[in-house]
Amino acid sequence: MSDNRINILEAAKSETLAGNYNKAIKCINKLLSKNSNDIDALILNGNVFELRVFARELENIDDDAVNDMMIARECYNKVLALNSNNIRALHDLAQNYKNTDEIDKSILKYKELINIITSMPSRDADIQEELEDAIAELAELVKS
């Protein structure tokens, strides 16, 4: 299952990069039907729904776009319910709030993210970069 799971995740990523969002969602749903708590699949699912929104004309934010952003948010929140310290889900949720102009909620999530990262006993280069990005995003949000 592990190799098959990875292959399905990679196929979903490839479909997403090709702009085939519905095909990507179908791939991800295969994984979620087997394990509804698959953190990687949930985060990718949220990302695909958000990307599908941004692939549309931004002037035409319709009910489908709003619905996609809410589905993405549900995915990130489910991951956080499973693991409240999941850095990717916190970052993506903070971005989701920012993208839907819920600035106060975005600020809170960025602060939470920063607190989690700074409380880590050690950080690799990727986590350090995530911290720097979160600090920059927070500073931008506070300015506006």
Secondary structure, 3 states (H helix, E strand, C coil): CHHHHHHHHHHHHHHHHCCCHHHHHHHHHHHHHHCCCCHHHHHHHHHHHHHHHHHCCHHHCCHHHHHHHHHHHHHHHHHHHHCCCCHHHHHHHHHHHHHCCCHHHHHHHHHHHHHHHHCCCCCCHHHHHHHHHHHHHHHHHHHC
